[in-house]
Amino acid sequence: MDKKIFNVLFLCTANSARSIMAEAILNQAGKGRFIGHSAGSQPAANVNPHAIALLKSHNVSTDKLRAKDWSEFARPDAPKMDFVLTVCDRVAGEVCPVWPGQPMTAHWGVDDPAMVEGDEATIMKAFYDAYMVLNRRIAIFLSLPIEKLDQISLRRELTGIGSIKA
């Protein structure tokens, strides 16, 4: 019997850095069993170039990454999400669309590296720190025995992951 493929949507306001990095990390680490998507309530015109550079430096594919409006995933023809994870505090407080299929939700807030000012080394360190937090949380998420956990236990695990630092 084939194992279920899980769709995961990462949300952030601009969908230019944190949610994009999470999408790319999950798509690589999920090995086809998890499909990462990302979107924002107010998507940027472009993906942050620092996020792309960092992903490439870690050999994470950046093909097909683009900033997307979250309304793309609320349409009836959108992929059914199993999980919707917010990665920024601002979007966690917004009224989200109704996601088809009633996915499990959790908040995994990560500091916004795109808001960091300073020299290139300071900015890249902020992106690296965000990447490491997301990478660690996603690794733990992927290790969960999802099919064996009841809804309450799974929600507790997802919420707990959101408090883990790199």
N, C-alpha and C positions, 0 to 999 in steps of 0.2 A: 504494500500500500504506500502510495506517495505521501510524503509529509506535507502539511499545509505550508503555503508560502504566506508570510505575514507582511502586510503593507504598513509602513510607519511614516507618519507625517510629522516633520519637525517645523514648528512655527516660531517666527520672530517678526518683529514689526517690519523691518526693511528687507528681510530675506537676502542679505548680501554677504554675511560672514558666518555667524554661529550656526544658523539653521542649514546653510549651504555646506559647511564643514561636516555637520552631523549627517546630512544626506550622503555625502561622498564617503565618509568613514563607514557608515552602515552598509552601503552598497558593496564596498570592498570586503569588509569583515563578515557580512551576512552570507556570503557565498551563495547567493541565489535563493536562500531560504527566507531572507528578509529583504524587502525592497524599500529603500529609503526614498522619501520625497521631502520637499521643503517648500514653504510658501510664507508670505507675509501679508499683514493687513494693509500695509502701505509699501509695497515693494519698490526697491531702488531701481534705477534704470539699468544698472549693471552689477554684477558680482564684484565684491571688493577685490582688487588685484592682490592685496596682501594675503587674503584667504586662498586664492588660486596658487600663489607662489608657495605658501606653506604646504598645501596639499601636494603639490608637485614635488616638493623637497622630501616628502615622506612617501613618495611613489604611490600616491592615491590618485586615481583617475579623476580628471576634471571634465571629461567629455560630457557634453549635454547639460552641464550646470548652467542655470540661468535663474534670475530672480523672477518669482511667480506670485501672482495674487492668490490669496487663499480661496477666492471664489471658484477657482479652477477645480478645487477638490470638493466643493459642496454641490456640484452639479450632479444630476442623476446618472450621467454617463461616466463619471469619474471613478477611478479605482476605489473599491471599498476599503477603507482604512480599518486596521485592527487596533492601532495605537495612534494617538495624537499627543505629542510631547511639546510643550512650550519651553523654549530655551532662553527667553528674555522675560524680565519681570513686567515690562510694559504690556506686551501682548497677552500675558497671563491674566491681566486685569480687564482686558477688552471683551466685549460681547462677541463671541465667535459664531460663525455660521453653524447650522445644524449639519453635522457630518452624517452622511448615509451610513447605516449599519451600526450606529451607536458604539463607536470605538472606545476602548479604555483610554483614559486621559491621565496625564500627570504633568507636573511642573518641574523642569530641570534647569532652573535659572543659572546662567553663566554670564560673568562680566563681559560687557561689550568691548571687544578689542578695537572696533572701528571708532570708538569715542576717545581712545587714548591719543594724546598729543605728545610730541617730542621728536627726538631724532629717530632715524630708521631703526636703530637697535632697540630702542624703547618700544616702538610700535610692533616690531616683529616679536619681541618677547611677550607682549600682550596677546598676540595671535597664537604664539606657541603655547602659552598658558591655557588659553581657551581650548585649543586643539587637544591638549593633554587631558583636560577635564572631560571633554566630550568623548575622547577615545576610551578613557577609563570607564566612564558610565556605560558606553555602548558595549564594551567588552563584558561587563557585569550583566547587562541586559541580555546579551546573547547567550550567556551561560545559564540563564534561568530555565528550569524545566516547565516552560509555558503550558504545555498540554496537560501537565500533571497538577497544576495549581488551580484552586478554585478562584472565583472572581475576587473575593475579599483578600485572599493571600496575594494574588497577583497585583492588585491595586496597592497593597501595603509595600510589596517589593519595589514597584515602580516609583512610589513616593520616596522610599528610602534611598533609592539610587540617586534621586535628585539632590540629596544632601552630601553626596560623596565628592570630595575634592580629588585632584590628581594625586 
